[in-house]
Amino acid sequence: MSLNPIQFGEHVVEQFQRYLLTYFPIADRGMEAQVREHLSRGPGGQRELVRGP
């Protein structure tokens, strides 16, 4: 089985996002939804958390 670096990078980013959301829980559902949206894709449609390889 070979390693796909693009999929691996996506997996690492997803795991880091999950870590942030579980380590810093947000009680307000609306605010949590905004944080999730910002972590996954920012307002411009580009990633805010990680850019480039």
Secondary structure, DSSP 4 states (H G I P E B T S, - for coil): ----HHHHHHHHHHHHHHHHHHHS--S-HHHHHHHHHHHHS-TTSS-SS----
